[in-house]
Amino acid sequence: QVQLVESGGGLVQAWGSLRLSCAASGSIFSINVMGWYRQAPGKQRELVTTITRRGTTNYADSVKGRFTVSRENAKNTVYLQMNSLKPEDTGIYYCNAQDYSLKNYWGQGTQVTVSS
């Protein structure tokens, strides 16, 4: 069992920055890939970024160059540094973890609101 808890969301102006954190607990040894998804009101949840246990990263085109994902395995924590935020980045951001059996775990979500 893996539990994920996000933090760091809030209200920020366009071109501002936020850093999200996701702390994992439980059977953390089983986690391979972690990442972030987001969901705007009335929209489907979409992938933002992923990072493997070894640190290989991937980003959605919409955030590439603005967002940076990182991982501290010793602290069982993944971060999302969000710079140059745009109003279209607004949504609930969910931490995700996938174990080596391809089972997914989800955090409760943290709200990010970007004002123009």
N, CA, C and O atoms as a GROMACS GRO file, in nm:
protein
  464
    1GLN      N    1   0.083  -0.118   0.000
    1GLN     CA    2   0.000   0.000   0.000
    1GLN      C    3   0.088   0.125   0.000
    1GLN      O    4   0.186   0.133   0.074
    2VAL      N    5   0.052   0.221  -0.083
    2VAL     CA    6   0.123   0.348  -0.094
    2VAL      C    7   0.023   0.461  -0.071
    2VAL      O    8  -0.087   0.461  -0.125
    3GLN      N    9   0.064   0.558   0.010
    3GLN     CA   10  -0.016   0.678   0.032
    3GLN      C   11   0.062   0.799  -0.015
    3GLN      O   12   0.182   0.809   0.008
    4LEU      N   13  -0.008   0.891  -0.082
    4LEU     CA   14   0.053   1.012  -0.136
    4LEU      C   15  -0.022   1.134  -0.083
    4LEU      O   16  -0.145   1.137  -0.084
    5VAL      N   17   0.053   1.234  -0.039
    5VAL     CA   18  -0.006   1.356   0.012
    5VAL      C   19   0.061   1.475  -0.055
    5VAL      O   20   0.182   1.495  -0.041
    6GLU      N   21  -0.018   1.554  -0.129
    6GLU     CA   22   0.033   1.673  -0.196
    6GLU      C   23   0.022   1.795  -0.107
    6GLU      O   24  -0.062   1.801  -0.017
    7SER      N   25   0.108   1.893  -0.134
    7SER     CA   26   0.101   2.021  -0.068
    7SER      C   27   0.166   2.127  -0.157
    7SER      O   28   0.237   2.093  -0.251
    8GLY      N   29   0.141   2.252  -0.126
    8GLY     CA   30   0.206   2.362  -0.195
    8GLY      C   31   0.121   2.439  -0.294
    8GLY      O   32   0.168   2.539  -0.350
    9GLY      N   33  -0.001   2.397  -0.316
    9GLY     CA   34  -0.088   2.469  -0.407
    9GLY      C   35  -0.130   2.602  -0.349
    9GLY      O   36  -0.113   2.629  -0.230
   10GLY      N   37  -0.186   2.686  -0.435
   10GLY     CA   38  -0.232   2.816  -0.392
   10GLY      C   39  -0.268   2.904  -0.508
   10GLY      O   40  -0.282   2.858  -0.621
   11LEU      N   41  -0.282   3.032  -0.478
   11LEU     CA   42  -0.317   3.133  -0.577
   11LEU      C   43  -0.192   3.212  -0.614
   11LEU      O   44  -0.118   3.257  -0.527
   12VAL      N   45  -0.169   3.227  -0.743
   12VAL     CA   46  -0.051   3.298  -0.792
   12VAL      C   47  -0.087   3.374  -0.918
   12VAL      O   48  -0.175   3.333  -0.994
   13GLN      N   49  -0.020   3.486  -0.940
   13GLN     CA   50  -0.041   3.563  -1.062
   13GLN      C   51   0.031   3.500  -1.179
   13GLN      O   52   0.128   3.426  -1.162
   14ALA      N   53  -0.018   3.530  -1.299
   14ALA     CA   54   0.050   3.485  -1.419
   14ALA      C   55   0.197   3.528  -1.416
   14ALA      O   56   0.230   3.637  -1.371
   15TRP      N   57   0.282   3.441  -1.465
   15TRP     CA   58   0.427   3.456  -1.466
   15TRP      C   59   0.491   3.433  -1.329
   15TRP      O   60   0.612   3.445  -1.314
   16GLY      N   61   0.410   3.399  -1.231
   16GLY     CA   62   0.462   3.365  -1.100
   16GLY      C   63   0.504   3.219  -1.092
   16GLY      O   64   0.503   3.147  -1.191
   17SER      N   65   0.542   3.177  -0.971
   17SER     CA   66   0.594   3.042  -0.949
   17SER      C   67   0.531   2.979  -0.827
   17SER      O   68   0.491   3.047  -0.733
   18LEU      N   69   0.523   2.848  -0.829
   18LEU     CA   70   0.483   2.767  -0.715
   18LEU      C   71   0.565   2.639  -0.715
   18LEU      O   72   0.609   2.593  -0.820
   19ARG      N   73   0.584   2.583  -0.598
   19ARG     CA   74   0.645   2.451  -0.587
   19ARG      C   75   0.551   2.357  -0.513
   19ARG      O   76   0.511   2.384  -0.399
   20LEU      N   77   0.516   2.248  -0.578
   20LEU     CA   78   0.434   2.145  -0.518
   20LEU      C   79   0.521   2.033  -0.463
   20LEU      O   80   0.627   2.002  -0.518
   21SER      N   81   0.475   1.973  -0.355
   21SER     CA   82   0.544   1.859  -0.296
   21SER      C   83   0.448   1.743  -0.283
   21SER      O   84   0.328   1.762  -0.265
   22CYS      N   85   0.502   1.623  -0.292
   22CYS     CA   86   0.424   1.502  -0.275
   22CYS      C   87   0.505   1.405  -0.190
   22CYS      O   88   0.611   1.358  -0.233
   23ALA      N   89   0.455   1.375  -0.072
   23ALA     CA   90   0.522   1.284   0.018
   23ALA      C   91   0.458   1.146   0.011
   23ALA      O   92   0.336   1.134   0.024
   24ALA      N   93   0.538   1.045  -0.011
   24ALA     CA   94   0.490   0.908  -0.021
   24ALA      C   95   0.521   0.831   0.106
   24ALA      O   96   0.624   0.852   0.170
   25SER      N   97   0.430   0.744   0.142
   25SER     CA   98   0.450   0.658   0.258
   25SER      C   99   0.390   0.521   0.229
   25SER      O  100   0.312   0.505   0.135
   26GLY      N  101   0.425   0.424   0.311
   26GLY     CA  102   0.378   0.288   0.291
   26GLY      C  103   0.484   0.203   0.224
   26GLY      O  104   0.601   0.206   0.262
   27SER      N  105   0.443   0.126   0.125
   27SER     CA  106   0.534   0.036   0.054
   27SER      C  107   0.611   0.110  -0.054
   27SER      O  108   0.600   0.079  -0.172
   28ILE      N  109   0.690   0.209  -0.011
   28ILE     CA  110   0.756   0.298  -0.105
   28ILE      C  111   0.864   0.227  -0.186
   28ILE      O  112   0.902   0.274  -0.293
   29PHE      N  113   0.914   0.116  -0.138
   29PHE     CA  114   1.016   0.041  -0.211
   29PHE      C  115   0.963  -0.012  -0.343
   29PHE      O  116   1.041  -0.043  -0.433
   30SER      N  117   0.832  -0.022  -0.356
   30SER     CA  118   0.770  -0.076  -0.476
   30SER      C  119   0.748   0.028  -0.585
   30SER      O  120   0.711  -0.007  -0.697
   31ILE      N  121   0.769   0.155  -0.555
   31ILE     CA  122   0.740   0.262  -0.650
   31ILE      C  123   0.850   0.274  -0.754
   31ILE      O  124   0.969   0.275  -0.721
   32ASN      N  125   0.810   0.282  -0.879
   32ASN     CA  126   0.903   0.307  -0.988
   32ASN      C  127   0.886   0.449  -1.040
   32ASN      O  128   0.970   0.536  -1.013
   33VAL      N  129   0.779   0.472  -1.114
   33VAL     CA  130   0.754   0.603  -1.174
   33VAL      C  131   0.663   0.685  -1.082
   33VAL      O  132   0.567   0.633  -1.026
   34MET      N  133   0.695   0.812  -1.069
   34MET     CA  134   0.606   0.907  -1.004
   34MET      C  135   0.582   1.022  -1.102
   34MET      O  136   0.658   1.042  -1.196
   35GLY      N  137   0.475   1.095  -1.076
   35GLY     CA  138   0.446   1.206  -1.165
   35GLY      C  139   0.335   1.293  -1.112
   35GLY      O  140   0.284   1.275  -1.002
   36TRP      N  141   0.300   1.388  -1.196
   36TRP     CA  142   0.194   1.482  -1.164
   36TRP      C  143   0.093   1.486  -1.277
   36TRP      O  144   0.129   1.488  -1.395
   37TYR      N  145  -0.033   1.488  -1.241
   37TYR     CA  146  -0.144   1.511  -1.331
   37TYR      C  147  -0.218   1.635  -1.285
   37TYR      O  148  -0.201   1.680  -1.171
   38ARG      N  149  -0.299   1.690  -1.373
   38ARG     CA  150  -0.382   1.804  -1.334
   38ARG      C  151  -0.518   1.792  -1.400
   38ARG      O  152  -0.533   1.728  -1.504
   39GLN      N  153  -0.616   1.856  -1.339
   39GLN     CA  154  -0.752   1.853  -1.390
   39GLN      C  155  -0.816   1.990  -1.371
   39GLN      O  156  -0.833   2.036  -1.258
   40ALA      N  157  -0.850   2.053  -1.482
   40ALA     CA  158  -0.922   2.179  -1.479
   40ALA      C  159  -1.072   2.150  -1.465
   40ALA      O  160  -1.117   2.041  -1.499
   41PRO      N  161  -1.150   2.247  -1.414
   41PRO     CA  162  -1.294   2.226  -1.400
   41PRO      C  163  -1.358   2.187  -1.533
   41PRO      O  164  -1.338   2.255  -1.634
   42GLY      N  165  -1.434   2.080  -1.532
   42GLY     CA  166  -1.502   2.034  -1.652
   42GLY      C  167  -1.413   1.965  -1.754
   42GLY      O  168  -1.459   1.932  -1.863
   43LYS      N  169  -1.288   1.942  -1.720
   43LYS     CA  170  -1.193   1.879  -1.812
   43LYS      C  171  -1.147   1.744  -1.760
   43LYS      O  172  -1.164   1.712  -1.642
   44GLN      N  173  -1.090   1.665  -1.849
   44GLN     CA  174  -1.031   1.538  -1.811
   44GLN      C  175  -0.897   1.559  -1.741
   44GLN      O  176  -0.828   1.658  -1.765
   45ARG      N  177  -0.863   1.467  -1.655
   45ARG     CA  178  -0.732   1.470  -1.593
   45ARG      C  179  -0.625   1.444  -1.699
   45ARG      O  180  -0.639   1.353  -1.780
   46GLU      N  181  -0.519   1.524  -1.698
   46GLU     CA  182  -0.415   1.512  -1.798
   46GLU      C  183  -0.278   1.498  -1.733
   46GLU      O  184  -0.253   1.550  -1.624
   47LEU      N  185  -0.191   1.430  -1.802
   47LEU     CA  186  -0.055   1.410  -1.755
   47LEU      C  187   0.025   1.538  -1.769
   47LEU      O  188   0.020   1.605  -1.873
   48VAL      N  189   0.098   1.573  -1.664
   48VAL     CA  190   0.186   1.689  -1.666
   48VAL      C  191   0.331   1.646  -1.682
   48VAL      O  192   0.402   1.695  -1.770
   49THR      N  193   0.376   1.554  -1.596
   49THR     CA  194   0.515   1.512  -1.598
   49THR      C  195   0.531   1.380  -1.526
   49THR      O  196   0.450   1.344  -1.441
   50THR      N  197   0.637   1.307  -1.560
   50THR     CA  198   0.673   1.185  -1.490
   50THR      C  199   0.823   1.186  -1.460
   50THR      O  200   0.901   1.253  -1.526
   51ILE      N  201   0.860   1.109  -1.359
   51ILE     CA  202   1.000   1.091  -1.324
   51ILE      C  203   1.018   0.950  -1.272
   51ILE      O  204   0.942   0.904  -1.187
   52THR      N  205   1.120   0.881  -1.322
   52THR     CA  206   1.148   0.746  -1.277
   52THR      C  207   1.230   0.747  -1.150
   52THR      O  208   1.277   0.852  -1.106
   53ARG      N  209   1.246   0.630  -1.090
   53ARG     CA  210   1.324   0.617  -0.969
   53ARG      C  211   1.468   0.664  -0.990
   53ARG      O  212   1.531   0.716  -0.897
   54ARG      N  213   1.520   0.644  -1.112
   54ARG     CA  214   1.657   0.686  -1.143
   54ARG      C  215   1.666   0.832  -1.186
   54ARG      O  216   1.776   0.883  -1.205
   55GLY      N  217   1.553   0.900  -1.200
   55GLY     CA  218   1.556   1.041  -1.231
   55GLY      C  219   1.530   1.080  -1.375
   55GLY      O  220   1.542   1.197  -1.409
   56THR      N  221   1.493   0.986  -1.459
   56THR     CA  222   1.457   1.018  -1.596
   56THR      C  223   1.322   1.089  -1.599
   56THR      O  224   1.226   1.041  -1.539
   57THR      N  225   1.315   1.202  -1.668
   57THR     CA  226   1.194   1.284  -1.667
   57THR      C  227   1.131   1.294  -1.804
   57THR      O  228   1.196   1.273  -1.907
   58ASN      N  229   1.003   1.324  -1.803
   58ASN     CA  230   0.926   1.349  -1.924
   58ASN      C  231   0.822   1.455  -1.892
   58ASN      O  232   0.770   1.460  -1.781
   59TYR      N  233   0.793   1.541  -1.990
   59TYR     CA  234   0.701   1.652  -1.969
   59TYR      C  235   0.601   1.663  -2.082
   59TYR      O  236   0.633   1.635  -2.197
   60ALA      N  237   0.480   1.705  -2.046
   60ALA     CA  238   0.384   1.742  -2.149
   60ALA      C  239   0.436   1.865  -2.223
   60ALA      O  240   0.503   1.950  -2.164
   61ASP      N  241   0.405   1.874  -2.351
   61ASP     CA  242   0.451   1.986  -2.431
   61ASP      C  243   0.407   2.121  -2.373
   61ASP      O  244   0.478   2.220  -2.385
   62SER      N  245   0.291   2.123  -2.310
   62SER     CA  246   0.236   2.247  -2.259
   62SER      C  247   0.314   2.304  -2.142
   62SER      O  248   0.303   2.423  -2.112
   63VAL      N  249   0.394   2.222  -2.075
   63VAL     CA  250   0.469   2.269  -1.958
   63VAL      C  251   0.620   2.262  -1.977
   63VAL      O  252   0.695   2.312  -1.893
   64LYS      N  253   0.664   2.200  -2.083
   64LYS     CA  254   0.807   2.183  -2.105
   64LYS      C  255   0.877   2.318  -2.111
   64LYS      O  256   0.833   2.410  -2.180
   65GLY      N  257   0.986   2.329  -2.037
   65GLY     CA  258   1.060   2.454  -2.029
   65GLY      C  259   1.016   2.544  -1.917
   65GLY      O  260   1.086   2.639  -1.883
   66ARG      N  261   0.900   2.518  -1.859
   66ARG     CA  262   0.848   2.599  -1.749
   66ARG      C  263   0.843   2.523  -1.617
   66ARG      O  264   0.866   2.580  -1.510
   67PHE      N  265   0.812   2.394  -1.624
   67PHE     CA  266   0.800   2.311  -1.505
   67PHE      C  267   0.921   2.219  -1.493
   67PHE      O  268   0.978   2.178  -1.594
   68THR      N  269   0.959   2.189  -1.371
   68THR     CA  270   1.067   2.096  -1.344
   68THR      C  271   1.025   1.999  -1.235
   68THR      O  272   0.986   2.041  -1.125
   69VAL      N  273   1.032   1.870  -1.264
   69VAL     CA  274   1.000   1.769  -1.165
   69VAL      C  275   1.130   1.713  -1.108
   69VAL      O  276   1.228   1.696  -1.181
   70SER      N  277   1.132   1.686  -0.980
   70SER     CA  278   1.248   1.629  -0.916
   70SER      C  279   1.203   1.530  -0.810
   70SER      O  280   1.085   1.526  -0.773
   71ARG      N  281   1.297   1.451  -0.763
   71ARG     CA  282   1.262   1.342  -0.672
   71ARG      C  283   1.375   1.323  -0.572
   71ARG      O  284   1.492   1.316  -0.610
   72GLU      N  285   1.339   1.314  -0.446
   72GLU     CA  286   1.433   1.283  -0.340
   72GLU      C  287   1.392   1.149  -0.281
   72GLU      O  288   1.305   1.143  -0.194
   73ASN      N  289   1.454   1.044  -0.328
   73ASN     CA  290   1.416   0.910  -0.286
   73ASN      C  291   1.438   0.888  -0.137
   73ASN      O  292   1.360   0.817  -0.073
   74ALA      N  293   1.542   0.947  -0.082
   74ALA     CA  294   1.571   0.931   0.060
   74ALA      C  295   1.461   0.991   0.147
   74ALA      O  296   1.440   0.947   0.260
   75LYS      N  297   1.392   1.091   0.094
   75LYS     CA  298   1.282   1.154   0.166
   75LYS      C  299   1.146   1.107   0.116
   75LYS      O  300   1.042   1.150   0.167
   76ASN      N  301   1.146   1.017   0.018
   76ASN     CA  302   1.022   0.964  -0.040
   76ASN      C  303   0.931   1.076  -0.087
   76ASN      O  304   0.810   1.073  -0.065
   77THR      N  305   0.990   1.174  -0.153
   77THR     CA  306   0.918   1.294  -0.192
   77THR      C  307   0.949   1.331  -0.337
   77THR      O  308   1.064   1.321  -0.381
   78VAL      N  309   0.847   1.374  -0.408
   78VAL     CA  310   0.862   1.427  -0.543
   78VAL      C  311   0.814   1.571  -0.542
   78VAL      O  312   0.719   1.606  -0.472
   79TYR      N  313   0.879   1.654  -0.622
   79TYR     CA  314   0.848   1.796  -0.627
   79TYR      C  315   0.812   1.837  -0.770
   79TYR      O  316   0.855   1.775  -0.866
   80LEU      N  317   0.734   1.942  -0.780
   80LEU     CA  318   0.707   2.004  -0.908
   80LEU      C  319   0.728   2.154  -0.894
   80LEU      O  320   0.648   2.223  -0.832
   81GLN      N  321   0.837   2.202  -0.952
   81GLN     CA  322   0.864   2.345  -0.956
   81GLN      C  323   0.797   2.403  -1.079
   81GLN      O  324   0.829   2.362  -1.191
   82MET      N  325   0.706   2.496  -1.060
   82MET     CA  326   0.629   2.554  -1.168
   82MET      C  327   0.665   2.701  -1.180
   82MET      O  328   0.638   2.781  -1.090
   83ASN      N  329   0.724   2.737  -1.293
   83ASN     CA  330   0.762   2.874  -1.321
   83ASN      C  331   0.685   2.925  -1.441
   83ASN      O  332   0.627   2.848  -1.518
   84SER      N  333   0.684   3.056  -1.456
   84SER     CA  334   0.616   3.122  -1.569
   84SER      C  335   0.474   3.069  -1.584
   84SER      O  336   0.432   3.032  -1.693
   85LEU      N  337   0.401   3.066  -1.475
   85LEU     CA  338   0.267   3.009  -1.474
   85LEU      C  339   0.172   3.090  -1.560
   85LEU      O  340   0.181   3.212  -1.569
   86LYS      N  341   0.080   3.019  -1.622
   86LYS     CA  342  -0.022   3.077  -1.709
   86LYS      C  343  -0.160   3.045  -1.652
   86LYS      O  344  -0.175   2.947  -1.579
   87PRO      N  345  -0.261   3.125  -1.685
   87PRO     CA  346  -0.397   3.094  -1.638
   87PRO      C  347  -0.442   2.954  -1.676
   87PRO      O  348  -0.516   2.890  -1.601
   88GLU      N  349  -0.400   2.904  -1.791
   88GLU     CA  350  -0.438   2.770  -1.833
   88GLU      C  351  -0.373   2.659  -1.752
   88GLU      O  352  -0.408   2.542  -1.769
   89ASP      N  353  -0.280   2.694  -1.664
   89ASP     CA  354  -0.224   2.597  -1.571
   89ASP      C  355  -0.314   2.573  -1.451
   89ASP      O  356  -0.288   2.484  -1.370
   90THR      N  357  -0.420   2.650  -1.438
   90THR     CA  358  -0.512   2.637  -1.325
   90THR      C  359  -0.577   2.500  -1.323
   90THR      O  360  -0.619   2.448  -1.426
   91GLY      N  361  -0.585   2.441  -1.205
   91GLY     CA  362  -0.650   2.313  -1.189
   91GLY      C  363  -0.610   2.247  -1.059
   91GLY      O  364  -0.532   2.302  -0.981
   92ILE      N  365  -0.665   2.130  -1.037
   92ILE     CA  366  -0.624   2.049  -0.924
   92ILE      C  367  -0.509   1.960  -0.970
   92ILE      O  368  -0.521   1.888  -1.068
   93TYR      N  369  -0.400   1.966  -0.898
   93TYR     CA  370  -0.281   1.888  -0.931
   93TYR      C  371  -0.274   1.766  -0.842
   93TYR      O  372  -0.281   1.776  -0.719
   94TYR      N  373  -0.261   1.650  -0.904
   94TYR     CA  374  -0.259   1.522  -0.835
   94TYR      C  375  -0.123   1.455  -0.849
   94TYR      O  376  -0.069   1.445  -0.959
   95CYS      N  377  -0.071   1.411  -0.739
   95CYS     CA  378   0.049   1.329  -0.741
   95CYS      C  379   0.012   1.186  -0.778
   95CYS      O  380  -0.092   1.135  -0.736
   96ASN      N  381   0.097   1.123  -0.855
   96ASN     CA  382   0.076   0.986  -0.898
   96ASN      C  383   0.201   0.903  -0.875
   96ASN      O  384   0.313   0.952  -0.891
   97ALA      N  385   0.182   0.779  -0.838
   97ALA     CA  386   0.292   0.685  -0.826
   97ALA      C  387   0.251   0.553  -0.888
   97ALA      O  388   0.138   0.508  -0.870
   98GLN      N  389   0.342   0.491  -0.960
   98GLN     CA  390   0.318   0.362  -1.020
   98GLN      C  391   0.424   0.264  -0.972
   98GLN      O  392   0.543   0.293  -0.980
   99ASP      N  393   0.381   0.148  -0.922
   99ASP     CA  394   0.476   0.050  -0.875
   99ASP      C  395   0.523  -0.040  -0.989
   99ASP      O  396   0.479  -0.025  -1.103
  100TYR      N  397   0.611  -0.132  -0.956
  100TYR     CA  398   0.670  -0.216  -1.059
  100TYR      C  399   0.571  -0.316  -1.117
  100TYR      O  400   0.599  -0.379  -1.219
  101SER      N  401   0.456  -0.333  -1.054
  101SER     CA  402   0.348  -0.414  -1.108
  101SER      C  403   0.247  -0.331  -1.186
  101SER      O  404   0.143  -0.382  -1.226
  102LEU      N  405   0.278  -0.204  -1.209
  102LEU     CA  406   0.198  -0.110  -1.287
  102LEU      C  407   0.069  -0.069  -1.216
  102LEU      O  408  -0.024  -0.021  -1.281
  103LYS      N  409   0.064  -0.086  -1.086
  103LYS     CA  410  -0.050  -0.036  -1.009
  103LYS      C  411  -0.027   0.112  -0.977
  103LYS      O  412   0.083   0.153  -0.940
  104ASN      N  413  -0.132   0.190  -0.992
  104ASN     CA  414  -0.124   0.334  -0.971
  104ASN      C  415  -0.183   0.376  -0.837
  104ASN      O  416  -0.281   0.319  -0.789
  105TYR      N  417  -0.120   0.476  -0.778
  105TYR     CA  418  -0.165   0.536  -0.653
  105TYR      C  419  -0.180   0.686  -0.674
  105TYR      O  420  -0.107   0.746  -0.753
  106TRP      N  421  -0.275   0.746  -0.604
  106TRP     CA  422  -0.307   0.886  -0.624
  106TRP      C  423  -0.315   0.962  -0.493
  106TRP      O  424  -0.361   0.909  -0.392
  107GLY      N  425  -0.269   1.086  -0.495
  107GLY     CA  426  -0.288   1.176  -0.383
  107GLY      C  427  -0.426   1.239  -0.387
  107GLY      O  428  -0.504   1.213  -0.478
  108GLN      N  429  -0.454   1.322  -0.288
  108GLN     CA  430  -0.586   1.384  -0.277
  108GLN      C  431  -0.602   1.506  -0.366
  108GLN      O  432  -0.714   1.551  -0.389
  109GLY      N  433  -0.493   1.560  -0.416
  109GLY     CA  434  -0.496   1.677  -0.501
  109GLY      C  435  -0.472   1.805  -0.425
  109GLY      O  436  -0.509   1.817  -0.308
  110THR      N  437  -0.412   1.901  -0.492
  110THR     CA  438  -0.392   2.034  -0.437
  110THR      C  439  -0.427   2.137  -0.544
  110THR      O  440  -0.387   2.124  -0.660
  111GLN      N  441  -0.501   2.240  -0.505
  111GLN     CA  442  -0.552   2.338  -0.600
  111GLN      C  443  -0.444   2.439  -0.637
  111GLN      O  444  -0.376   2.494  -0.551
  112VAL      N  445  -0.430   2.462  -0.767
  112VAL     CA  446  -0.343   2.567  -0.819
  112VAL      C  447  -0.430   2.661  -0.901
  112VAL      O  448  -0.497   2.618  -0.996
  113THR      N  449  -0.429   2.788  -0.865
  113THR     CA  450  -0.506   2.888  -0.937
  113THR      C  451  -0.412   2.998  -0.984
  113THR      O  452  -0.342   3.060  -0.904
  114VAL      N  453  -0.412   3.023  -1.114
  114VAL     CA  454  -0.326   3.125  -1.174
  114VAL      C  455  -0.415   3.236  -1.228
  114VAL      O  456  -0.498   3.213  -1.316
  115SER      N  457  -0.399   3.355  -1.175
  115SER     CA  458  -0.479   3.469  -1.217
  115SER      C  459  -0.406   3.551  -1.322
  115SER      O  460  -0.283   3.555  -1.324
  116SER      N  461  -0.482   3.616  -1.409
  116SER     CA  462  -0.424   3.698  -1.514
  116SER      C  463  -0.403   3.841  -1.466
  116SER      O  464  -0.355   3.925  -1.543
   0.00000   0.00000   0.00000
